[in-house]
Structures are given as C-alpha cells and as structure tokens.
Amino acid sequence: MSIKLIASDIDGTLLLNGATEISEKTFNLIRQLTDKGILFVVASGRQYKNLRQLFAPVKDDIAYICENGGICIYQEKIIHKRNLSSKLAFTIAEDILAHDNCELQISTSEIQYLKPKHPAFLERMQTEIGLKIKTITDLSEVTEPILKIAMYSKGGIKDAEYWQKTYGNLCVVQYGRYDWLDFAPMMTNKGNALSILIEHLHIKKQECMAFGDYYNDIGMLQTVGMPIVMDSAPEDMQKIAHHTTPTVEAEIEKLFYPSSQTQE
C-alpha cells in the first residue's frame, strides 16, 4: 500500500463520545505520519482558526479543509475558497431568524457572526467550540465575504424539507451533524475541496485515505481510494466504505504500525 494523504472528519470521527480535545496519542500519530511523508488533513465544518487551535502541537504540519469544503488551506496558503452571494446569504439568514428555535451562524474567513436568540447557544459556541465570535444586532454589520450560513436547532432539524425545497436550487443545503444545517455555495463539499488539494499536491486519489461518520463526509469518502467510516456511522454510509473502524487511531496503527503500539 502506498498512502500519501490521510483526511479525517473531526466531530464524531476523531472526537468521540463528547470529547473536545485531540489526544496526545493522535498528535504522536500525526507526527509519525509526517515523518513518513504522509500528509494529514483535517476536514470539518469548523473554521480555520478554531482548527489550528485544536491541532496546535502539529498545526503547521497538516492541511485544513474548513467550513465543510468552503475553504482549503495548506502551509497557510488558500488553495481553494468559495463564497456565498451576499444577497442569498442574507435572505437565508433572515429566514432562519424568523423561525422559532433556530439559531443563526454566519461564517467568514476570520469571524463567526451570531445573532443569538438564547444565551445558552452563545455560551455553547464560546466555550465548547471555541470559535472567534462576534455577536451582532443587525445583519448589515457583516461586511466580509460569507463562506456559509449555518442553522442550529436544538434537538435536531425538524423541517429540513422546507429548507431544501426553498434553497436547494440556489445553494448546497446539507446536514452539518445532528442539530446543524449548512447553506453553502453550489459545489461546496469536503470531496471537491479534497480533490482540489490532491491535484495541487500531484497525488493520486488511490494514494489517499479518508475517515468520516456522517452524510457531509460522503463526498470526501467517495474521492479517495480507501474510504473508512466509523462503526457509529449510519448503515447506508457503511455501504460506501472499504470497511469500518472504532477509532481513527486504531485504524492508522493497524495499517502502518501493525507490530508496535503507539504511546498514549
């Protein structure tokens, strides 16, 4: 096997069972992969600065697919970026704000803008996810290019059909995970961003591996030669995978270090 790139989702894949920090074991594995000439790519709906903070010990050794494919950065250079039209973004944002129990997040390259309805949502975003946040009272305060709009609904998205029917012909409407629904420019997904990165690096798709656990990972999994999903992934997702695994770390150890144990 000749693997040159490993991409992985974060929440529900590298971070399991409510974990909020990457383990030292994972950092050690990434360092060892880097020494072998294998690039590790984090692929997430999170923003770039949040991911660099999350992966601080190895932040300069990895590549980043952020905002579910809206932006791809390697060696601090933007390889790929898609912006949502301001007119459409504000239309979606106003619609979200008009729906009870729905919270709005506007993603730009530098800042996540929130117009929170409930203090608990703002606290969660500040403490659990650690985003660089600015609260606003009016949408006109957002002047930068918008990467995506995200909607949070505690307890799950209950009216996804409405959002898909209303905006599905204008932008990508996809589940982030569980309580989130994302609205992004057409053709935005982790798979397209990964394809652009692979082409930029002159790597063959057959030389790439990817890990995911949810539907927004499908494009990325279909892009690589070895797609692997978590044991917890929906059953229909498991059909597109090479196989399943309980943890990303266990799979990497099995494939690359079968006769040794990586130190915790």
Backbone bond lengths (Angstrom), bond angles and torsions (degrees), N, CA, C in turn:
res aa  C-N    CA-C-N  psi(-1)  N-CA   C-N-CA  omega(-1)  CA-C   N-CA-C  phi
1 M - - - 1.461 - - 1.529 109.46 -
2 S 1.354 115.30 137.67 1.459 119.87 178.34 1.524 108.32 -124.93
3 I 1.321 116.05 92.56 1.464 121.70 179.43 1.523 109.04 -101.58
4 K 1.328 116.18 128.53 1.453 121.27 179.85 1.528 113.04 -114.24
5 L 1.333 116.83 -11.76 1.459 120.41 -177.86 1.523 109.74 -148.89
6 I 1.323 116.17 135.42 1.461 122.35 175.57 1.520 108.08 -126.82
7 A 1.331 116.45 120.36 1.467 121.97 178.15 1.517 109.41 -109.03
8 S 1.314 116.18 143.28 1.461 119.62 -179.56 1.518 111.98 -143.78
9 D 1.323 114.47 136.15 1.455 121.80 167.12 1.530 108.04 -64.90
10 I 1.328 116.89 165.38 1.465 121.27 -178.33 1.529 111.67 -106.11
11 D 1.321 116.46 -74.14 1.462 120.46 -173.42 1.530 110.89 -70.76
12 G 1.325 115.30 120.59 1.448 121.21 -177.44 1.516 113.27 89.27
13 T 1.331 116.26 -4.48 1.470 120.78 -179.56 1.522 109.70 -123.33
14 L 1.332 117.06 -71.68 1.469 119.25 173.50 1.529 111.31 -77.74
15 L 1.314 115.50 -36.15 1.463 120.16 177.09 1.519 108.60 -101.42
16 L 1.329 115.85 113.15 1.458 121.54 -175.92 1.527 111.02 -115.72
17 N 1.324 114.75 154.14 1.469 121.78 172.38 1.520 113.28 54.75
18 G 1.333 116.18 40.51 1.451 120.72 176.52 1.513 115.66 81.16
19 A 1.332 118.32 6.42 1.470 121.36 178.69 1.529 110.06 -61.58
20 T 1.331 115.64 145.10 1.463 120.68 -178.85 1.531 113.06 -118.91
21 E 1.330 117.45 -5.74 1.465 121.05 -179.40 1.519 110.35 -129.86
22 I 1.318 115.73 143.09 1.454 121.55 176.06 1.524 109.10 -73.20
23 S 1.317 116.98 137.45 1.465 120.44 -175.66 1.524 111.37 -77.64
24 E 1.323 115.24 156.98 1.460 120.82 176.18 1.522 110.60 -62.96
25 K 1.319 116.65 -32.09 1.461 120.94 176.64 1.525 110.60 -59.16
26 T 1.322 116.50 -42.75 1.463 120.77 179.04 1.521 110.83 -65.06
27 F 1.326 116.70 -43.29 1.465 119.85 178.05 1.530 110.65 -60.37
28 N 1.324 117.31 -41.28 1.465 120.70 178.52 1.521 111.24 -61.86
29 L 1.334 116.16 -41.40 1.464 119.59 178.33 1.519 111.36 -64.51
30 I 1.330 116.98 -41.43 1.465 120.10 178.74 1.519 110.62 -62.86
31 R 1.334 116.85 -40.66 1.469 120.10 177.33 1.531 110.86 -61.49
32 Q 1.318 116.44 -42.37 1.468 120.22 -179.67 1.526 111.24 -67.76
33 L 1.334 117.09 -38.04 1.460 119.91 176.25 1.524 110.66 -64.07
34 T 1.332 116.36 -41.72 1.463 120.78 178.72 1.526 110.54 -60.48
35 D 1.331 116.68 -41.50 1.469 121.11 178.10 1.525 111.64 -62.72
36 K 1.334 116.42 -27.51 1.457 121.36 178.85 1.531 112.16 -86.56
37 G 1.329 116.39 -0.70 1.459 119.90 -179.04 1.515 113.63 83.08
38 I 1.333 117.15 18.82 1.463 122.41 179.97 1.529 108.56 -103.08
39 L 1.326 116.53 122.15 1.461 121.26 -178.43 1.521 110.10 -83.73
40 F 1.330 116.20 129.83 1.456 121.28 175.22 1.525 108.34 -97.80
41 V 1.346 115.82 131.81 1.465 121.91 -177.42 1.524 108.84 -121.92
42 V 1.318 117.00 124.73 1.461 120.39 174.23 1.528 107.61 -92.48
43 A 1.327 116.10 132.45 1.461 122.03 -176.35 1.519 108.55 -127.42
44 S 1.319 116.72 115.86 1.462 119.65 -169.51 1.520 111.25 -153.06
45 G 1.319 115.05 164.62 1.454 120.20 171.46 1.510 111.67 -81.24
46 R 1.326 117.05 -6.01 1.465 121.28 -178.91 1.525 111.18 -74.32
47 Q 1.338 115.05 167.51 1.454 120.21 -179.76 1.531 110.66 -86.81
48 Y 1.331 114.99 162.19 1.456 122.51 -174.53 1.523 112.49 -58.67
49 K 1.311 117.69 -49.09 1.467 119.87 -176.54 1.525 111.36 -64.29
50 N 1.317 116.82 -35.76 1.456 120.08 177.45 1.524 110.81 -65.43
51 L 1.331 116.67 -40.90 1.463 120.23 -179.86 1.529 111.59 -68.82
52 R 1.319 117.66 -38.41 1.468 119.71 176.71 1.523 111.19 -63.70
53 Q 1.310 116.22 -36.00 1.459 120.32 176.84 1.524 110.38 -68.60
54 L 1.326 116.54 -42.12 1.461 121.37 -178.75 1.529 111.12 -64.12
55 F 1.328 116.43 -35.52 1.468 122.10 -177.91 1.525 111.44 -107.49
56 A 1.320 117.18 32.83 1.464 122.27 -173.15 1.531 115.01 -49.02
57 P 1.337 120.33 -44.59 1.472 119.68 -177.30 1.533 114.02 -63.32
58 V 1.341 117.09 -22.76 1.478 120.06 -178.10 1.528 110.64 -127.77
59 K 1.316 117.24 21.43 1.461 121.86 -169.61 1.524 114.26 -58.69
60 D 1.334 116.86 -29.26 1.468 119.54 -177.42 1.528 112.39 -94.01
61 D 1.317 116.91 0.30 1.468 120.81 -177.10 1.523 112.72 -103.85
62 I 1.323 117.73 -5.24 1.458 121.13 -173.51 1.525 110.92 -121.49
63 A 1.330 115.21 169.68 1.467 121.46 174.83 1.528 108.58 -110.50
64 Y 1.330 115.61 161.13 1.456 121.09 -172.69 1.529 111.51 -130.09
65 I 1.312 115.81 126.06 1.461 122.36 166.64 1.519 105.48 -110.67
66 C 1.318 116.51 110.64 1.467 121.94 -172.09 1.527 110.53 -112.64
67 E 1.321 115.02 166.55 1.464 121.68 176.44 1.527 111.30 52.59
68 N 1.345 116.46 39.87 1.467 122.49 179.56 1.532 112.94 54.93
69 G 1.324 115.82 35.41 1.456 120.63 176.57 1.510 114.18 104.09
70 G 1.327 117.57 0.43 1.461 119.93 -179.37 1.511 113.51 -69.59
71 I 1.338 116.10 -26.30 1.465 120.18 180.00 1.529 108.90 -148.97
72 C 1.315 116.18 139.31 1.468 122.41 177.77 1.522 108.16 -126.35
73 I 1.333 115.46 129.14 1.463 120.93 -175.83 1.516 109.89 -130.94
74 Y 1.325 115.52 132.59 1.466 121.57 177.07 1.513 108.39 -137.78
75 Q 1.333 115.89 130.04 1.460 122.76 -177.27 1.533 110.59 53.14
76 E 1.347 113.92 40.89 1.468 123.86 176.99 1.527 113.39 63.69
77 K 1.333 117.09 18.85 1.460 121.35 175.81 1.526 108.75 -114.71
78 I 1.325 116.26 137.67 1.462 120.68 178.17 1.523 108.95 -76.36
79 I 1.324 115.67 116.31 1.470 122.03 179.10 1.521 110.15 -88.72
80 H 1.326 115.28 -31.25 1.468 120.38 -174.71 1.518 108.71 -156.30
81 K 1.341 116.35 140.75 1.462 119.99 179.24 1.526 109.50 -155.93
82 R 1.334 115.70 136.59 1.462 121.73 174.97 1.527 109.04 -127.19
83 N 1.327 116.60 134.85 1.457 121.23 177.07 1.522 110.48 -112.15
84 L 1.313 114.72 144.77 1.468 121.98 174.45 1.523 108.27 -84.14
85 S 1.334 117.82 139.31 1.466 118.72 178.87 1.523 109.41 -60.70
86 S 1.317 116.36 139.39 1.468 121.21 -177.36 1.523 111.15 -59.95
87 K 1.322 117.06 -40.54 1.460 120.38 -178.32 1.516 110.71 -61.25
88 L 1.337 116.87 -47.75 1.456 120.44 179.60 1.518 110.58 -67.20
89 A 1.322 117.43 -41.85 1.464 121.10 -179.15 1.520 111.41 -58.79
90 F 1.324 117.32 -44.79 1.461 120.69 -178.66 1.534 111.67 -71.20
91 T 1.330 116.55 -31.66 1.466 119.84 175.95 1.529 110.36 -64.13
92 I 1.326 116.04 -45.61 1.464 120.53 178.13 1.520 110.23 -64.37
93 A 1.335 116.17 -43.65 1.463 120.64 -178.72 1.530 111.03 -59.72
94 E 1.317 117.29 -44.72 1.461 120.72 179.39 1.520 111.57 -63.90
95 D 1.332 116.43 -36.52 1.461 121.24 178.13 1.529 110.40 -65.39
96 I 1.325 116.15 -43.82 1.468 120.35 178.57 1.528 110.45 -61.36
97 L 1.311 116.08 -44.25 1.465 120.14 -179.06 1.529 111.83 -63.99
98 A 1.323 116.45 -26.68 1.469 120.76 -179.40 1.524 112.52 -80.19
99 H 1.324 117.51 -12.38 1.466 121.72 -179.78 1.531 110.14 -94.94
100 D 1.320 115.36 127.33 1.460 119.93 177.35 1.525 110.39 -62.04
101 N 1.318 115.53 146.89 1.472 122.95 175.58 1.527 113.48 65.09
102 C 1.332 116.78 16.58 1.466 120.29 176.06 1.524 108.97 -115.87
103 E 1.319 116.11 130.49 1.462 121.80 179.85 1.527 109.89 -107.35
104 L 1.321 115.63 149.07 1.460 122.83 -175.38 1.517 111.73 -108.61
105 Q 1.330 114.94 136.76 1.467 121.68 171.03 1.526 107.85 -132.41
106 I 1.314 116.48 128.09 1.467 122.38 178.22 1.516 107.95 -112.26
107 S 1.326 116.43 120.81 1.461 120.85 -176.30 1.519 111.46 -100.31
108 T 1.329 115.94 126.70 1.455 122.56 168.90 1.533 107.28 -121.05
109 S 1.298 117.16 176.70 1.466 119.90 -176.75 1.526 112.46 -61.39
110 E 1.321 116.77 -34.45 1.453 120.67 -173.42 1.522 114.46 -104.80
111 I 1.319 117.14 -33.06 1.464 120.77 -168.95 1.522 110.73 -136.41
112 Q 1.338 115.47 148.14 1.458 122.50 168.99 1.535 107.11 -102.15
113 Y 1.319 116.66 119.45 1.457 121.39 179.37 1.524 110.07 -94.30
114 L 1.323 115.98 135.16 1.452 122.28 178.48 1.516 109.66 -127.36
115 K 1.322 115.44 145.29 1.472 122.10 169.78 1.533 105.51 -125.14
116 P 1.325 115.88 71.88 1.467 120.53 -167.41 1.525 113.45 -67.59
117 K 1.335 114.40 139.09 1.462 120.67 175.13 1.529 110.89 -91.40
118 H 1.334 115.22 -28.59 1.459 120.03 -176.28 1.534 109.43 -128.33
119 P 1.325 117.96 135.06 1.470 121.29 179.91 1.528 113.03 -57.11
120 A 1.330 117.72 -32.16 1.462 121.00 -177.79 1.523 111.36 -63.08
121 F 1.329 117.06 -34.95 1.462 120.50 179.29 1.522 110.47 -67.24
122 L 1.327 116.72 -45.44 1.464 120.64 178.67 1.515 110.63 -62.03
123 E 1.312 117.28 -42.86 1.470 120.82 179.91 1.522 110.84 -63.20
124 R 1.318 116.87 -41.41 1.469 120.39 179.54 1.522 110.71 -61.94
125 M 1.321 116.26 -44.67 1.457 119.94 -178.33 1.525 111.57 -66.22
126 Q 1.312 116.49 -35.07 1.461 120.30 -178.32 1.518 112.84 -76.79
127 T 1.330 117.14 -39.99 1.462 120.52 -172.66 1.513 113.69 -95.72
128 E 1.317 117.75 -46.09 1.461 120.22 -174.96 1.515 112.12 -78.66
129 I 1.316 117.45 -39.98 1.459 120.86 -173.66 1.518 112.09 -100.12
130 G 1.323 117.27 -25.52 1.457 121.03 173.73 1.507 114.84 68.62
131 L 1.308 117.29 36.47 1.450 120.67 -179.35 1.526 112.06 -80.38
132 K 1.322 115.03 156.84 1.456 119.67 170.15 1.520 106.55 -81.58
133 I 1.335 116.19 110.04 1.456 121.73 -167.29 1.525 111.33 -119.30
134 K 1.324 114.27 144.26 1.460 120.89 168.92 1.518 107.60 -131.49
135 T 1.317 116.89 123.41 1.460 120.26 176.30 1.524 109.06 -85.34
136 I 1.326 115.27 144.00 1.461 120.67 -177.33 1.530 109.65 -127.83
137 T 1.309 115.32 158.34 1.463 120.62 174.94 1.522 111.16 -106.74
138 D 1.348 115.95 -16.45 1.463 120.50 179.73 1.526 109.28 -145.44
139 L 1.308 117.13 141.99 1.466 121.20 -177.38 1.522 112.58 -62.63
140 S 1.307 117.93 -24.04 1.468 121.47 -179.62 1.525 111.95 -63.50
141 E 1.318 117.69 -14.41 1.461 121.32 178.43 1.522 112.02 -72.05
142 V 1.328 117.28 -15.93 1.466 121.51 177.93 1.513 108.26 -90.25
143 T 1.327 117.00 111.31 1.462 121.38 -176.50 1.530 112.90 -115.29
144 E 1.339 117.73 -14.40 1.458 120.37 -179.46 1.531 111.09 -79.71
145 P 1.348 117.28 162.84 1.466 120.68 173.06 1.532 110.07 -58.39
146 I 1.325 116.19 139.85 1.462 122.11 -176.23 1.522 110.23 -101.95
147 L 1.332 115.67 126.02 1.459 120.96 179.01 1.521 111.33 -80.09
148 K 1.332 116.16 -43.73 1.468 119.67 179.03 1.520 109.64 -162.49
149 I 1.317 113.85 163.07 1.460 123.22 170.87 1.523 106.97 -111.26
150 A 1.321 117.29 136.98 1.461 120.45 177.33 1.521 109.51 -126.19
151 M 1.329 114.80 143.26 1.461 121.34 178.23 1.523 108.84 -118.78
152 Y 1.315 115.96 131.13 1.460 122.05 176.94 1.524 109.20 -111.81
153 S 1.322 115.90 133.12 1.459 121.32 176.84 1.523 107.64 -137.23
154 K 1.324 115.72 107.91 1.458 120.85 -177.03 1.523 110.62 -58.01
155 G 1.329 115.76 130.41 1.452 120.56 -179.58 1.518 113.74 93.04
156 G 1.342 116.49 -1.28 1.459 119.95 176.03 1.521 113.09 111.51
157 I 1.329 116.32 155.94 1.458 122.93 178.79 1.530 108.20 -80.21
158 K 1.316 115.92 115.91 1.467 119.85 -173.71 1.520 113.35 -98.88
159 D 1.324 117.99 -14.24 1.463 120.62 -177.76 1.527 111.31 -128.35
160 A 1.328 115.87 44.81 1.464 120.28 -177.64 1.528 111.90 -60.35
161 E 1.332 116.63 -31.58 1.465 119.95 -179.49 1.530 111.57 -60.89
162 Y 1.328 116.14 -39.12 1.464 119.91 178.32 1.518 110.95 -61.64
163 W 1.328 116.65 -48.32 1.466 120.92 -176.69 1.525 110.68 -65.84
164 Q 1.326 117.61 -38.95 1.457 121.26 179.17 1.529 110.57 -67.04
165 K 1.329 116.62 -43.94 1.465 120.98 -179.46 1.519 111.34 -66.00
166 T 1.331 116.92 -38.22 1.462 121.24 -176.12 1.519 113.10 -76.51
167 Y 1.342 116.74 -39.53 1.467 119.96 -171.49 1.530 114.46 -121.17
168 G 1.327 117.53 -5.27 1.463 120.35 -174.49 1.515 114.93 -62.59
169 N 1.341 117.75 -22.77 1.466 120.54 177.52 1.528 112.25 -89.95
170 L 1.328 115.79 -3.59 1.469 120.29 -176.88 1.519 112.98 -111.12
171 C 1.324 115.76 -23.90 1.463 120.07 -178.42 1.531 108.78 -159.53
172 V 1.306 115.89 173.94 1.454 121.13 174.62 1.521 108.76 -79.07
173 V 1.319 116.40 124.90 1.459 122.08 175.65 1.517 106.99 -115.27
174 Q 1.322 116.88 114.30 1.458 119.07 -175.33 1.524 111.19 -146.02
175 Y 1.324 114.47 151.92 1.454 119.87 175.93 1.520 109.64 -67.81
176 G 1.337 116.16 132.34 1.453 120.31 169.81 1.518 107.92 -77.67
177 R 1.298 116.97 -63.51 1.452 124.07 170.16 1.519 108.38 -174.26
178 Y 1.321 115.33 124.15 1.459 122.92 174.75 1.529 113.32 56.69
179 D 1.338 117.39 -87.79 1.462 121.29 -171.88 1.521 113.62 -91.71
180 W 1.328 118.30 7.38 1.464 121.62 -173.57 1.530 111.53 -118.87
181 L 1.333 115.19 144.19 1.455 121.97 171.54 1.524 106.91 -131.63
182 D 1.339 116.32 129.49 1.460 121.39 -176.13 1.520 111.09 -107.89
183 F 1.331 116.00 146.74 1.461 123.74 175.67 1.528 106.46 -124.48
184 A 1.315 117.16 115.02 1.459 121.42 -173.31 1.527 110.15 -134.62
185 P 1.346 117.72 163.79 1.468 119.97 177.85 1.522 111.99 -56.27
186 M 1.317 116.20 150.55 1.454 121.22 177.26 1.532 110.43 -52.07
187 M 1.315 115.53 142.09 1.469 124.28 179.10 1.526 112.82 75.12
188 T 1.337 117.25 7.62 1.459 119.62 179.02 1.523 109.79 -85.78
189 N 1.305 116.10 117.79 1.459 122.04 170.66 1.523 107.92 -163.73
190 K 1.301 116.11 166.57 1.463 120.77 -177.46 1.530 111.29 -62.12
191 G 1.324 116.21 -33.13 1.463 119.65 -178.44 1.514 113.04 -65.68
192 N 1.331 117.05 -45.82 1.465 119.85 179.29 1.522 111.30 -64.54
193 A 1.327 116.26 -40.68 1.467 119.49 178.53 1.526 110.48 -64.26
194 L 1.339 116.47 -41.67 1.461 119.71 178.97 1.520 111.19 -65.51
195 S 1.320 117.38 -38.78 1.470 120.56 177.50 1.521 111.62 -59.95
196 I 1.329 116.35 -41.28 1.466 120.79 179.03 1.522 110.32 -66.30
197 L 1.336 116.79 -40.55 1.464 120.08 178.30 1.524 110.88 -65.37
198 I 1.324 116.99 -43.13 1.463 121.48 179.29 1.526 110.69 -60.11
199 E 1.334 115.78 -44.45 1.468 119.88 179.03 1.531 110.33 -64.12
200 H 1.329 116.24 -40.76 1.466 121.16 179.08 1.524 111.13 -60.51
201 L 1.322 116.75 -36.15 1.463 122.00 -177.41 1.526 112.77 -89.59
202 H 1.336 116.67 -3.47 1.469 122.08 -178.65 1.539 111.00 58.94
203 I 1.321 114.58 45.58 1.461 122.03 177.81 1.526 108.69 -111.12
204 K 1.309 116.90 142.87 1.461 121.05 176.80 1.529 109.73 -81.26
205 K 1.321 115.75 147.27 1.457 120.09 179.33 1.527 111.93 -60.58
206 Q 1.327 115.88 -31.16 1.464 120.61 179.09 1.526 112.16 -67.65
207 E 1.323 116.17 -15.19 1.463 121.07 179.51 1.527 112.14 -95.29
208 C 1.336 115.81 12.51 1.467 120.37 -175.58 1.528 111.75 -120.28
209 M 1.317 114.41 148.46 1.458 123.24 177.77 1.519 107.77 -127.18
210 A 1.336 116.85 147.34 1.462 119.87 178.08 1.522 110.46 -142.37
211 F 1.333 115.01 147.20 1.458 123.06 178.01 1.525 109.19 -119.42
212 G 1.327 116.64 137.76 1.454 120.80 176.43 1.517 111.20 -155.94
213 D 1.321 115.02 172.38 1.466 118.72 -177.93 1.516 114.04 -141.63
214 Y 1.357 117.31 -5.39 1.459 117.62 -174.87 1.522 109.85 -144.10
215 Y 1.347 115.48 173.06 1.457 120.40 -169.44 1.524 114.02 -62.08
216 N 1.325 118.19 -29.10 1.459 118.64 178.39 1.523 112.65 -73.87
217 D 1.332 116.99 -1.08 1.464 121.43 175.28 1.526 112.58 -96.25
218 I 1.332 117.87 -7.29 1.465 120.85 -172.22 1.524 111.94 -59.57
219 G 1.339 117.77 -45.48 1.461 120.14 -179.35 1.521 111.75 -57.89
220 M 1.317 116.70 -41.42 1.462 121.72 178.99 1.523 110.60 -66.28
221 L 1.316 116.71 -43.09 1.467 120.81 -179.26 1.525 111.21 -64.73
222 Q 1.310 116.96 -35.93 1.470 120.71 -179.52 1.524 112.49 -77.30
223 T 1.328 116.84 -10.86 1.466 121.56 -178.49 1.519 112.28 -83.67
224 V 1.329 117.60 -25.83 1.466 120.98 -170.28 1.532 112.23 -103.08
225 G 1.334 113.96 165.66 1.454 119.87 178.72 1.510 113.62 -75.98
226 M 1.341 116.75 -27.64 1.464 120.70 179.75 1.529 110.41 -128.45
227 P 1.335 117.62 89.47 1.464 120.90 176.03 1.527 110.73 -85.79
228 I 1.320 116.72 130.94 1.460 121.92 -179.08 1.530 108.03 -129.20
229 V 1.319 117.22 131.98 1.458 120.29 178.71 1.516 109.62 -115.62
230 M 1.310 114.79 158.71 1.447 120.89 -179.84 1.530 110.53 -73.00
231 D 1.313 115.98 153.36 1.461 120.60 177.53 1.528 111.52 -56.60
232 S 1.333 116.32 -27.58 1.464 121.56 -177.23 1.527 113.50 -83.99
233 A 1.325 118.14 -3.33 1.465 121.83 -177.01 1.524 110.76 -65.64
234 P 1.343 117.53 151.73 1.466 120.21 175.72 1.529 110.98 -54.59
235 E 1.311 116.09 147.76 1.462 121.22 -174.33 1.518 112.88 -58.55
236 D 1.340 117.17 -38.31 1.462 118.71 -179.10 1.525 111.77 -68.67
237 M 1.331 117.94 -26.10 1.463 120.49 175.54 1.519 111.73 -71.98
238 Q 1.310 116.31 -33.19 1.457 120.11 -178.46 1.527 111.90 -63.56
239 K 1.334 116.55 -22.38 1.467 120.39 -179.22 1.526 112.40 -69.56
240 I 1.341 117.37 -24.47 1.470 119.35 -178.52 1.523 111.74 -92.30
241 A 1.343 117.05 -3.05 1.461 120.76 -175.01 1.516 112.03 -91.72
242 H 1.318 115.32 153.35 1.459 121.53 171.49 1.521 109.12 -62.95
243 H 1.326 115.57 -43.96 1.461 123.17 172.05 1.519 109.07 -168.55
244 T 1.317 117.58 -179.89 1.462 121.93 179.63 1.526 109.84 -110.75
245 T 1.344 114.29 165.73 1.463 119.55 -179.65 1.527 109.63 -149.31
246 P 1.326 118.19 150.20 1.467 120.00 177.39 1.525 112.18 -74.18
247 T 1.347 117.29 -34.23 1.466 121.68 178.70 1.519 109.79 -146.03
248 V 1.317 115.12 153.17 1.467 120.78 176.39 1.523 109.90 -63.20
249 E 1.329 115.89 -42.58 1.466 120.63 -177.06 1.525 111.52 -61.18
250 A 1.338 116.12 -42.01 1.462 120.02 -179.80 1.518 111.38 -61.93
251 E 1.320 116.22 -39.10 1.458 120.29 -178.90 1.525 111.53 -69.49
252 I 1.330 116.89 -42.77 1.458 120.17 178.98 1.527 110.16 -63.25
253 E 1.320 116.66 -42.89 1.467 120.10 178.13 1.517 111.14 -61.58
254 K 1.328 116.53 -42.47 1.459 120.44 -178.25 1.519 111.97 -64.53
255 L 1.329 115.92 -38.73 1.459 120.33 -176.30 1.520 113.59 -79.86
256 F 1.335 116.34 -37.79 1.453 119.39 -171.76 1.524 114.83 -110.46
257 Y 1.325 116.27 -21.80 1.460 119.98 -178.70 1.532 110.57 -133.66
258 P 1.320 118.19 56.18 1.469 120.43 -173.51 1.522 114.67 -63.81
259 S 1.316 117.93 -23.12 1.458 119.11 -175.34 1.524 113.02 -107.21
260 S 1.346 116.38 11.89 1.479 119.05 -179.27 1.509 110.43 -140.67
261 Q 1.286 117.25 162.65 1.458 123.72 178.28 1.524 107.82 -113.25
262 T 1.318 116.45 130.58 1.468 121.03 176.49 1.512 109.37 -78.70
263 Q 1.304 115.59 135.63 1.462 119.90 -178.91 1.506 110.63 -68.32
264 E 1.386 116.15 140.75 1.453 120.78 176.18 1.523 109.08 -67.94
